[in-house]
Amino acid sequence: MTDPLVHVLVINWNGRQHLEACFDSLLGAAYPNVRFVLIDNASADDSISFVRNRYGGDARVDIVSCPENLGWSRGNNVGIERAMKAGADYVFLLNNDTATAPGAIAKLVEAAQKRPEAGALAPKMVLFDHPDIINSVGIECSIIGSSWDLGLGRLDGPRWNEPRKVLGVCGGAAFYRVEALRKAGLLPADFDIYLDDLDLCLRIWNAGYEVWSCPEAVVRHKFSATMGAGKSYRRKYYLCTRNRARLILRNFPAAKFPLVKAAYALGDVRAVGRALLDLEPWRALAHVRSWGAAACYLPQAVAERIRRHRSGLSTCRFWPLIRTSPLFFPGVDLPEDGWYPARQFRGMRVRPMARRAYCDIDAGALRLTHVNCYPHAGEACVEVCLNAKPVTVLKTRGVGEEVLDLPAGRLEFTANHIFDAEDTGEKIDIGGWIGIEPARTQM
């Protein structure tokens, strides 16, 4: 029996610096029937020539050069339509700033074959430089259309290894059954980027399929490597705000509109007020602009809903997975070198750590303070190494301190016990709380 054909579509726009890690990982895929396609959105760098010169000798690699920057949705749609014509059974959308584990594609195909009701699968996305921290195992969405990555910022572990139904799949690494796409349609071209992946998944639910996580398939992702600051961030904020309204108008059940409208108004009023208090009027303006854009978009949304009703795709099977709270993603801190922002504990300054953390130190005496903010959840236990050689083990249910005379080098901390967010009420999982002195130590 022939293995199902998978087309992996790598969307790219001036992302030459990401492509080596992306394609090197893909070409190590332990799956026989696969094509790797660069979907290039008219890049001005040497992305195309790099892929052609480095990987052109591999018959599995192909390049689609778009005549202009079509954006994320339209660019991927070009690749999806091409995959459909080529007889692909599955398409795997990937951002260019990813690296795929060798067995990921095979695991996704295996899961899809075992679960024919799944129209889309979410691999386990982890942070590129901190692969023990979750980026996404699916998408959640609130009643006002605000969405976020399930598991973002949490430490990887057994709780994330069980397949589950999820509302949607993050477009940075999204595996789709072509049969489901034929029924549900492609990505919404007028979204450009952001929430278009969720819009498609809602339609996949309504087409009679389900969306599942597939944690055995792992993809590393440079989270927010693109559009992360300055004008790019402002554009991202506006598009996310505008597309929330489009997502609701196109997909949410009409019977829920009074409730949704009230929650939406409350959420936006709070967001505008917060923006003004933070002296960021551009955020308030983004919301005002989105209201006008929503009014202009209403005729298109109505036409889309009529079309789906006539096609029998308007049952809103996804609604039980919509969250009524919180309205917006509450946010989460991501660690830097394994450390979270410092906090005070009984007058001591300590920094929470993830499972692993490190800092560079100068030679000399060093005072390590270790505390346990949640003794009811177990004993804090952190191994300390210098230049990969064991130094000590910090254990405490309260407060401890050690003074060490050490040479210069890299001090590494590894937690043997994790304080889960469910046990502490924190937004993050914590491996320990460490204070390091003297001040000349670099952290």
Secondary structure per residue as TSV (DSSP state, phi and psi in degrees):
chain	resnum	aa	ss	phi	psi
A	1	M	-	360.0	131.7
A	2	T	-	-73.0	137.0
A	3	D	-	-66.4	141.8
A	4	P	-	-56.3	145.6
A	5	L	-	-85.2	129.0
A	6	V	E	-116.8	129.5
A	7	H	E	-105.6	117.6
A	8	V	E	-94.7	119.5
A	9	L	E	-108.5	114.7
A	10	V	E	-102.2	104.9
A	11	I	E	-77.8	137.4
A	12	N	E	-147.6	138.2
A	13	W	S	-145.2	107.4
A	14	N	S	52.6	42.6
A	15	G	-	-112.7	33.3
A	16	R	H	-49.9	-38.4
A	17	Q	H	-66.5	-17.3
A	18	H	H	-96.6	-18.2
A	19	L	H	-71.3	-30.5
A	20	E	H	-63.9	-49.8
A	21	A	H	-63.0	-38.4
A	22	C	H	-64.5	-54.7
A	23	F	H	-74.8	-32.8
A	24	D	H	-59.4	-41.6
A	25	S	H	-68.8	-39.1
A	26	L	H	-66.1	-40.9
A	27	L	T	-70.0	-10.7
A	28	G	T	-92.2	11.0
A	29	A	-	-63.2	133.4
A	30	A	S	-90.8	58.3
A	31	Y	-	-144.4	131.1
A	32	P	S	-81.4	-31.8
A	33	N	S	-110.7	80.0
A	34	V	E	-145.2	147.8
A	35	R	E	-124.4	137.5
A	36	F	E	-110.7	116.9
A	37	V	E	-120.2	120.4
A	38	L	E	-81.0	119.7
A	39	I	E	-100.5	99.0
A	40	D	E	-97.5	124.1
A	41	N	-	-91.3	61.1
A	42	A	-	56.1	50.2
A	43	S	-	-63.8	145.9
A	44	A	S	-97.1	-6.8
A	45	D	S	-91.2	-165.1
A	46	D	S	-98.9	34.7
A	47	S	H	-56.4	-49.5
A	48	I	H	-65.4	-47.3
A	49	S	H	-64.6	-34.9
A	50	F	H	-63.0	-49.0
A	51	V	H	-65.7	-40.3
A	52	R	H	-63.6	-45.8
A	53	N	H	-72.4	-38.0
A	54	R	H	-85.0	-35.4
A	55	Y	H	-121.5	0.0
A	56	G	T	-61.8	-21.1
A	57	G	T	-76.9	-8.9
A	58	D	S	-93.3	120.3
A	59	A	T	-64.6	-15.6
A	60	R	T	-80.9	-12.6
A	61	V	E	-98.9	134.8
A	62	D	E	-139.8	163.7
A	63	I	E	-131.9	131.7
A	64	V	E	-114.6	117.3
A	65	S	E	-102.3	110.6
A	66	C	-	-77.3	143.2
A	67	P	S	-69.8	-17.8
A	68	E	S	-151.0	170.5
A	69	N	-	-74.1	105.9
A	70	L	-	-87.4	-3.0
A	71	G	H	80.8	178.3
A	72	W	H	-69.3	-48.8
A	73	S	H	-66.3	-55.2
A	74	R	H	-66.2	-37.4
A	75	G	H	-62.3	-46.1
A	76	N	H	-65.8	-34.2
A	77	N	H	-62.3	-36.1
A	78	V	H	-58.5	-45.5
A	79	G	H	-67.7	-38.3
A	80	I	H	-65.4	-45.2
A	81	E	H	-61.5	-39.7
A	82	R	H	-64.7	-40.5
A	83	A	H	-64.9	-39.6
A	84	M	H	-60.7	-45.0
A	85	K	H	-64.7	-29.7
A	86	A	T	-82.6	-1.5
A	87	G	T	85.6	21.4
A	88	A	-	-64.8	142.9
A	89	D	S	-89.4	-30.5
A	90	Y	E	-139.5	150.7
A	91	V	E	-123.4	142.3
A	92	F	E	-122.9	104.8
A	93	L	E	-82.3	131.7
A	94	L	E	-133.4	137.6
A	95	N	E	-71.1	156.2
A	96	N	T	-71.2	-19.7
A	97	D	T	-94.2	45.4
A	98	T	E	-126.8	162.1
A	99	A	E	-136.7	127.1
A	100	T	E	-102.4	131.6
A	101	A	-	-62.0	146.7
A	102	P	T	-53.8	-36.1
A	103	G	T	-96.6	6.7
A	104	A	H	-63.6	-46.2
A	105	I	H	-63.7	-43.3
A	106	A	H	-61.7	-40.0
A	107	K	H	-65.8	-38.5
A	108	L	H	-66.2	-43.9
A	109	V	H	-63.2	-43.9
A	110	E	H	-60.0	-44.6
A	111	A	H	-65.4	-40.5
A	112	A	H	-66.7	-38.3
A	113	Q	H	-68.5	-35.1
A	114	K	H	-76.1	-23.0
A	115	R	-	-125.5	77.5
A	116	P	T	-63.5	-15.9
A	117	E	T	-78.3	-10.3
A	118	A	E	-82.8	116.2
A	119	G	E	-88.7	-17.8
A	120	A	E	-150.8	149.2
A	121	L	E	-128.9	141.9
A	122	A	E	-106.5	111.0
A	123	P	E	-67.5	167.3
A	124	K	E	-82.1	110.6
A	125	M	E	-93.1	131.5
A	126	V	E	-123.4	161.6
A	127	L	E	-66.9	137.5
A	128	F	S	-57.7	-48.3
A	129	D	S	-94.1	-6.5
A	130	H	-	-134.0	71.6
A	131	P	T	-67.5	-2.7
A	132	D	T	-92.4	6.9
A	133	I	B	-117.4	131.5
A	134	I	E	-72.3	137.2
A	135	N	E	-97.9	-48.0
A	136	S	E	-166.4	139.1
A	137	V	S	-124.0	22.0
A	138	G	S	146.1	-178.3
A	139	I	E	-121.0	137.9
A	140	E	E	-109.2	159.4
A	141	C	E	-147.4	140.3
A	142	S	B	-93.5	175.4
A	143	I	T	-67.5	-14.0
A	144	I	T	-105.7	15.9
A	145	G	S	84.0	1.5
A	146	S	-	-76.4	131.2
A	147	S	E	-124.9	159.2
A	148	W	E	-155.6	164.0
A	149	D	E	-78.1	126.8
A	150	L	T	-66.3	126.7
A	151	G	T	88.6	-1.4
A	152	L	T	-55.2	126.0
A	153	G	T	86.2	-8.5
A	154	R	-	-82.0	151.2
A	155	L	B	-74.7	136.0
A	156	D	-	-64.0	146.0
A	157	G	S	178.3	-175.1
A	158	P	G	-55.0	-33.6
A	159	R	G	-64.0	-20.3
A	160	W	G	-101.9	6.0
A	161	N	S	-99.1	1.5
A	162	E	S	-99.5	123.4
A	163	P	-	-57.5	142.1
A	164	R	-	-147.0	157.0
A	165	K	B	-70.3	135.6
A	166	V	-	-131.0	158.2
A	167	L	S	-68.7	-42.6
A	168	G	B	-151.8	178.8
A	169	V	-	-122.4	133.3
A	170	C	-	-65.0	129.2
A	171	G	T	-66.0	-12.3
A	172	G	T	-65.9	-23.1
A	173	A	E	-158.5	93.5
A	174	A	E	-129.9	126.0
A	175	F	E	-108.8	120.7
A	176	Y	E	-121.1	143.4
A	177	R	E	-82.0	125.3
A	178	V	H	-61.1	-37.5
A	179	E	H	-58.3	-39.1
A	180	A	H	-67.6	-37.6
A	181	L	H	-67.2	-34.5
A	182	R	H	-63.1	-33.9
A	183	K	H	-84.2	-40.1
A	184	A	H	-87.4	-23.9
A	185	G	-	98.8	-179.8
A	186	L	-	-97.2	-170.6
A	187	L	-	-66.4	145.3
A	188	P	-	-70.5	111.2
A	189	A	G	-64.0	-28.7
A	190	D	G	-83.0	1.4
A	191	F	G	-81.7	-25.9
A	192	D	-	70.8	-64.4
A	193	I	S	-165.8	152.4
A	194	Y	S	81.6	121.0
A	195	L	S	71.2	-5.5
A	196	D	H	-67.6	-33.5
A	197	D	H	-65.0	-39.4
A	198	L	H	-70.2	-41.0
A	199	D	H	-55.0	-44.5
A	200	L	H	-63.6	-41.9
A	201	C	H	-66.4	-36.0
A	202	L	H	-62.1	-38.6
A	203	R	H	-71.6	-30.9
A	204	I	H	-65.1	-42.1
A	205	W	H	-57.9	-45.7
A	206	N	H	-71.8	-17.6
A	207	A	T	-82.4	2.9
A	208	G	T	101.9	4.7
A	209	Y	-	-103.7	177.5
A	210	E	E	-123.3	167.2
A	211	V	E	-121.8	130.2
A	212	W	E	-128.5	155.0
A	213	S	E	-85.4	153.3
A	214	C	E	-134.0	79.3
A	215	P	E	-66.7	-16.7
A	216	E	E	-70.1	-22.3
A	217	A	E	-93.9	117.9
A	218	V	E	-113.9	133.8
A	219	V	E	-130.7	126.5
A	220	R	E	-87.2	138.8
A	221	H	E	-136.4	134.1
A	222	K	-	-81.6	83.1
A	223	F	T	-56.1	127.9
A	224	S	T	59.4	30.7
A	225	A	-	-69.1	-22.5
A	226	T	S	-121.5	151.3
A	227	M	S	53.6	44.4
A	228	G	-	-104.2	-5.1
A	229	A	S	-157.4	165.8
A	230	G	H	60.5	-140.3
A	231	K	H	-61.3	-34.5
A	232	S	H	-62.7	-40.8
A	233	Y	H	-67.1	-39.3
A	234	R	H	-62.9	-39.0
A	235	R	H	-65.1	-42.3
A	236	K	H	-59.9	-43.9
A	237	Y	H	-61.2	-44.4
A	238	Y	H	-65.3	-46.4
A	239	L	H	-62.1	-40.3
A	240	C	H	-63.2	-40.9
A	241	T	H	-68.1	-45.4
A	242	R	H	-63.1	-43.9
A	243	N	H	-74.1	-19.7
A	244	R	H	-58.9	-45.9
A	245	A	H	-65.0	-41.3
A	246	R	H	-63.6	-41.0
A	247	L	H	-59.1	-44.7
A	248	I	H	-65.8	-49.5
A	249	L	H	-62.3	-33.2
A	250	R	H	-82.5	-30.4
A	251	N	H	-125.5	-33.0
A	252	F	S	-70.2	146.0
A	253	P	-	-64.0	135.0
A	254	A	G	-58.4	-33.2
A	255	A	G	-64.5	-22.0
A	256	K	G	-93.8	-2.4
A	257	F	H	-58.9	-40.5
A	258	P	H	-57.8	-44.6
A	259	L	H	-65.8	-43.8
A	260	V	H	-64.5	-42.2
A	261	K	H	-61.6	-43.2
A	262	A	H	-65.1	-44.4
A	263	A	H	-66.3	-38.8
A	264	Y	H	-62.7	-45.5
A	265	A	H	-61.9	-43.2
A	266	L	H	-62.1	-45.9
A	267	G	H	-62.3	-43.9
A	268	D	H	-70.9	-37.2
A	269	V	H	-62.0	-43.5
A	270	R	H	-63.4	-42.1
A	271	A	H	-64.8	-41.8
A	272	V	H	-65.2	-43.7
A	273	G	H	-61.2	-42.0
A	274	R	H	-64.2	-39.7
A	275	A	H	-62.8	-41.5
A	276	L	H	-69.1	-40.4
A	277	L	H	-63.5	-33.4
A	278	D	T	-83.2	3.2
A	279	L	T	58.6	41.6
A	280	E	-	-124.5	72.0
A	281	P	H	-61.1	-22.9
A	282	W	H	-62.7	-31.7
A	283	R	H	-69.2	-41.8
A	284	A	H	-61.6	-41.3
A	285	L	H	-63.7	-35.9
A	286	A	H	-60.0	-39.0
A	287	H	H	-68.6	-43.3
A	288	V	H	-61.5	-44.5
A	289	R	H	-60.3	-38.0
A	290	S	H	-66.1	-30.9
A	291	W	H	-65.8	-43.5
A	292	G	H	-65.1	-40.1
A	293	A	H	-63.9	-36.2
A	294	A	H	-65.4	-41.8
A	295	A	H	-62.6	-41.2
A	296	C	H	-68.4	-29.5
A	297	Y	H	-83.5	-15.2
A	298	L	H	-53.2	-45.4
A	299	P	H	-59.4	-39.3
A	300	Q	H	-65.9	-40.3
A	301	A	H	-65.2	-41.6
A	302	V	H	-62.6	-43.8
A	303	A	H	-61.4	-39.6
A	304	E	H	-65.8	-41.2
A	305	R	H	-66.9	-38.0
A	306	I	H	-63.5	-43.0
A	307	R	H	-60.6	-44.7
A	308	R	H	-67.4	-38.6
A	309	H	H	-59.9	-42.9
A	310	R	H	-67.3	-26.5
A	311	S	H	-91.3	-1.7
A	312	G	T	75.5	28.8
A	313	L	-	-117.7	36.2
A	314	S	-	-123.2	32.1
A	315	T	-	-86.8	-10.5
A	316	C	-	54.3	51.3
A	317	R	T	-64.9	-19.2
A	318	F	T	-79.4	-15.1
A	319	W	G	-55.5	-37.9
A	320	P	G	-59.3	-18.1
A	321	L	G	-92.8	-3.2
A	322	I	-	-76.1	134.3
A	323	R	B	-91.3	137.7
A	324	T	-	-88.6	-16.3
A	325	S	S	-154.4	148.3
A	326	P	-	-73.0	165.9
A	327	L	S	-73.2	-40.8
A	328	F	S	-119.0	158.1
A	329	F	-	-59.8	124.6
A	330	P	-	-69.8	-8.7
A	331	G	-	88.2	157.1
A	332	V	-	-152.9	142.5
A	333	D	-	-81.5	138.3
A	334	L	-	-105.4	141.4
A	335	P	-	-73.7	153.9
A	336	E	B	-117.5	117.4
A	337	D	T	57.9	26.3
A	338	G	T	90.4	-3.2
A	339	W	B	-106.0	141.0
A	340	Y	-	-97.5	167.0
A	341	P	-	-54.0	144.0
A	342	A	-	-65.6	154.5
A	343	R	E	-144.0	164.7
A	344	Q	E	-97.0	137.3
A	345	F	E	-138.5	111.5
A	346	R	T	51.1	43.1
A	347	G	T	82.2	-1.1
A	348	M	E	-104.1	142.1
A	349	R	E	-93.2	117.3
A	350	V	E	-130.7	160.2
A	351	R	E	-119.9	124.3
A	352	P	E	-63.6	147.6
A	353	M	E	-121.5	156.8
A	354	A	-	-78.9	-155.1
A	355	R	S	-65.8	-34.8
A	356	R	E	-134.7	146.4
A	357	A	E	-152.7	160.9
A	358	Y	E	-151.9	162.0
A	359	C	E	-154.7	154.5
A	360	D	E	-94.5	135.8
A	361	I	E	-125.2	155.2
A	362	D	-	-89.0	164.2
A	363	A	S	-68.0	144.6
A	364	G	E	138.2	-175.3
A	365	A	E	-73.8	138.9
A	366	L	E	-134.1	131.2
A	367	R	E	-102.6	121.5
A	368	L	E	-106.9	118.3
A	369	T	E	-102.9	129.6
A	370	H	E	-129.7	132.9
A	371	V	E	-128.5	165.8
A	372	N	-	-127.5	105.2
A	373	C	S	-75.6	-17.6
A	374	Y	-	-135.7	68.9
A	375	P	G	-59.7	-25.1
A	376	H	G	-65.5	-19.5
A	377	A	G	-94.9	4.7
A	378	G	-	124.2	178.4
A	379	E	-	-86.6	131.7
A	380	A	E	-73.7	131.3
A	381	C	E	-142.5	113.2
A	382	V	E	-129.0	124.0
A	383	E	E	-84.0	139.5
A	384	V	E	-119.3	128.9
A	385	C	E	-127.5	150.3
A	386	L	E	-120.0	119.9
A	387	N	T	52.9	42.9
A	388	A	T	73.8	6.4
A	389	K	E	-107.7	133.3
A	390	P	E	-58.8	139.1
A	391	V	E	-116.5	-52.6
A	392	T	E	-163.7	172.4
A	393	V	E	-124.9	124.0
A	394	L	E	-95.3	118.7
A	395	K	E	-127.9	137.1
A	396	T	E	-167.3	150.7
A	397	R	S	-109.2	2.5
A	398	G	S	-142.1	-101.1
A	399	V	E	-132.3	134.1
A	400	G	E	-135.3	164.0
A	401	E	E	-152.3	140.0
A	402	E	E	-136.2	142.3
A	403	V	E	-113.6	123.5
A	404	L	E	-124.1	142.2
A	405	D	E	-102.4	111.0
A	406	L	E	-128.2	150.0
A	407	P	-	-76.6	171.3
A	408	A	S	-67.6	150.8
A	409	G	E	158.8	-164.1
A	410	R	E	-101.8	120.3
A	411	L	E	-93.5	125.3
A	412	E	E	-118.5	138.7
A	413	F	E	-121.8	131.5
A	414	T	E	-130.2	122.4
A	415	A	E	-83.2	132.7
A	416	N	S	-94.3	-11.3
A	417	H	S	-135.1	132.1
A	418	I	-	-106.9	130.9
A	419	F	B	-91.9	101.6
A	420	D	-	-69.3	147.9
A	421	A	H	-58.3	-33.5
A	422	E	H	-64.9	-27.6
A	423	D	H	-90.2	-20.7
A	424	T	H	-110.7	-19.9
A	425	G	-	82.0	1.4
A	426	E	-	-76.0	168.6
A	427	K	S	-86.6	-14.5
A	428	I	S	-124.0	162.0
A	429	D	-	-91.1	139.6
A	430	I	B	-126.1	136.1
A	431	G	S	-93.8	-17.8
A	432	G	E	168.0	172.8
A	433	W	E	-128.3	115.9
A	434	I	E	-125.4	136.4
A	435	G	E	-115.3	137.2
A	436	I	E	-126.9	127.8
A	437	E	E	-132.7	156.8
A	438	P	S	-81.6	-179.6
A	439	A	T	-66.7	-22.9
A	440	R	T	-69.4	-13.5
A	441	T	S	-64.1	134.2
A	442	Q	B	-88.8	126.2
A	443	M	-	-130.2	360.0
